[in-house]
Amino acid sequence: MSSILPVAHALVARKDLPVPAWLFAWAASIVLIVSFFALSVGWRTPRFERDRWRPLAAWPSRALLAPPAQVLYGALGVFLLGVAVYAGLRGTEAPDRNFALTFLYVTTWLGFPLFSVFFGDVFRPFNPWRAVGRVVGGGFTALAGQRPAHLRYPEKLGRWPAALGLLAVVWLEIVYGASGGVAVGLDPHAAALAAVLYSGYTLAMMAFFGVEQWCRTGEVFSVYFGMFGTLGCFGVKDGRLGVRRPFAAATRWATVPGSAAVVIASIASTSFDGAQEGAFKGALESTFNRLVDAGVGLTSALRLTDTIFMLLCFAGVGLVYTIGVRGMAGVPGAPSFKKLRTGFAHTLIPIAFAYLVAHYFSLFVFQEQAQFTYLLSDPLGTGTTDLFGTASSGIDFRLLGANAIWYVQVGALVVGHVLGLTLAHDRATAYWGDYRQATRSQYWMLAVMVAFTCFGLYLLSVANA
Amino acid sequence: MNSNTAKALIGVAVVGVAIVLLIVLKNGGSDTSATTKGVTTIVVKNGEPVGGIAQLTYNKGEEVRFKVDSDVSDEVHMHGYDIMKDVKAGGSVSFGFPATIEGVFEAELEGRKEQILELTVNP
């Protein structure tokens, strides 16, 4: 029996064309040449280990960090989450006409990484759960006359809850959502329910471990967006907004255990989404058919197949990174394997961002037109409201041609590759006193980066093929 | 880094580039788009496309033309171009429009959420 594997993105009425062979060849060649060139011109002393933070003038600090401003941003976050949940529960079941899905999975999930890589951790002030948690904590302190007591967070657990949570968020959309035997997407109702459940879970964890502790290690969105924020050039220190050297804050990000798992989960989940209609299509179909032949129902078989391959992606990306780290550990003068595994995890953040841009850039551009026109005017998608008079407009797919999309995709991968190499080289000069050994160690990270970048290019070149 | 190592690295890079080019030249030939002329007919039986999802490829600026013969009554929705036409059970409906938007698009039986066509428009 050969069933047709039903895979489709809920929101997309248009898919990208595969990157043509000539562009793939150019990009892969540039990647290789740039990589080997980088090895021969590297600097000898670390430049990113200190972020050289210096404060900005007082007024931007006040505008962003004064208590009334914090209340305002927090309230806005809570309000928008509320709108999304309400629209999901009460609105249309059509994923593309309901505010909830585009807001949660495109505007927020893809928008915050985009702004964070330039500006720093911009999600933090809007984080609705942090806002609620702080209000509750403040209320408790006022009533009880003492600050709430928290459990000690198990240090070893680190960011693993966030890494697993990240996989779960993506799984909900592209595995659970792509089900039912026909090409439908995640039901907005299910997305809203998931948001409610996640809110309950997050607030409970904040009550157990404290708001800031949970945001630092467990809360998926804080950790994930914050990770990209370490590349950005603005940061807060001692209640003051300042400007810092771009990418430098990332060098300290991975010191919490489990951080490598977060960035690996990001690369893996994007890879899976990119590969399911292209590179993995055949393998997915045969696994799916085998499960169906074994008597598993269509929907369960599809979800099981996708889950297996998503976990395989996670294992695969983790394995490539681990091999690179193992290799580095063999270079004379190397610190311990554990230190290396933590110490180079941040070098994958630019790669993770490049993967996001490569796979979701066009989706973001097109879907944001919907977000700011008909989804804003008619959030429930029922055709009964027109709040801003834009309910009847549509998405202009002529906005981006195939060539523009290809160049952005390939450009993102090449730039991400160079940034990853730069951060890795810099970390190596900090870890190895001897410059020659530092360079030798980087043959390994170079192989890791080339593998990820060329795999990314490969995914783009066979998409939908 | 001494000059021998540098030479070795450049050598490796050149070999790598050569391999990439070889792979591409080997596979790249089949990439030319097969433009479909005339009218393709998609036959829908029991609400599903006979022979699987139809594939149509055009270059930008050409006229997209296809016909749907259906044994069920539904609405055919050409996504992206956002063209919707009703079809009655046992009837047929024709589409003809210029390929102005690049990308890959689906046409489906809207009521059944059944994809019947994948339309590719190359630049």
Interface residues (C-beta under 8 A of the other chain):
Chain A: I4 A8 A13 R14 K15 D16 L17 P20 A21 W22 F24 A25 A28 S29 L32 I33 S35 F36 L39 S40 V182 A183 V184 G394 F397 R398 G401 A402 N403 R436 T439 N464
Chain B: M1 A6 L9 I10 V12 A13 G16 V17 V20 L21 V24 N27 G28 D31 G52 I53 H79 G80 D82 T100 I101 E102 G103 V104 F105 E106 E108 R112 K113 E114 Q115 T120 N122 P123
